[in-house]
Amino acid sequence: MRSLTLAKCLTGCLGVLLAVMATSCCPHRFVPAECPETLPSFYVPEKIRVALVLGSGGVRGMAHVGVIEEFEAAGIPIDIIVGCSAGSIVGALYADNPDVEALKCAVWDIKTRSMLDIDLLNCRYGLSQDKSMRRTLNHYLGSDCFENLQIPLVVVASDLHTGELVPIGSGGIVKAVQASCSMPFIFVPCEYRGRVLVDGGVVNPTPVCVARDLGADIIVAVDLCELLPKTFPTNLFQVLQRSIEIAFMWQNDACTCGADVIIRPKTCGMGCFGDDKEKEMIYWAGRAAAREQISRLLTLLSCRDDEEAPCGWRLVCPQAYCSSVEFNSGLVQDLYTKQEEELEDGELADSDD
């Protein structure tokens, strides 16, 4: 009975919300360009020993702070950071000021409510507008562009029109991080160089592929995918929730393929939004998970001690990552067409005989 009542309440609330959104008086319309502008080029170290890939996960991003603290304690260098969603925030803060104590204070102080400015009368594309997030990021970031960061940084976002993964490593930091964190339904999409972008986690929550294509010797991926809880669903909402969790789990597993070291903090039961108590637990989970992989990472680094240290910079001209599905379907179509042509040619030849 309680589940039925809850279901009715949620259905009613959802109906009201959808009605408000449908009648939203927001005059703005997102219209992606037919030919988006070329993504801006950026510089990376000539030789990248360690690339740290920080995955998405909302408040679970506090685990990234614990991982970085263990790296600092072990003297592990970070030559470049690739961030997605929450990972883009932590990555930008640390790349701006590589001091883990300052990072810890900043991430701890950032509250979920400080990032939200919900406006139900202006929510055609998302419940929360971008003003509060932009204001919060501007407050904590000292640098205004990627070129001024102390550690090279690349963040990723998802193109809502093409479905591409868009890497950004040049220009304004706040705009790029906003795009990477624009969780669908919660935040409005972000317009960028003729594209309409949403949370990078929609396409790739732990973008190891970007670090790999940048030529990193050692790739460390911090995967914040929530492990499946041991409790089994008892109603349709829990079935839906668990199904989504399973999909994310498999997606993350595929996205981390290719990493030399994968760090998976145990954050089971902690969602994307949480309080200070959960933040502390997540922070310690990050430290514990990183500590388990430190010896392996140091071993990998020792094997490369005889190699030259990073020297100089090289220019990267990034391309958006396209899904292979469309490409493969094209191959199938081409093959099918070719077979049809061959059959027609054979039939014509038979008729001539």
Secondary structure, 3 states (H helix, E strand, C coil): CHHHHHHHHHHHHHHHHHHHHHCCCCCCCCCCCCCCCCCCCEEEECCCCEEEEECCCHHHHHHHHHHHHHHHHHCCCCCEEEEECHHHHHHHHHHHCCCHHHHHHHHHHCCHHHHCCECCCCCCCEEECCHHHHHHHHHHCCCCEHHHCCCCEEEEEEECCCCCEEEECCCEHHHHHHHHHCCCEEECCEEECCEEEEEHHHCCCCCHHHHHHCCCCEEEEECCCCCCCCCCCCCHHHHHHHHHHHHHHHHHHHHCCCCCEEECCCCCCCCCCCCHHHHHHHHHHHHHHHHHHHHHHHHHHHCCCCCCCCCCEEEECCCCECCHHHHHHHHHHHHHHHHHHHHHHHHHHHHHC
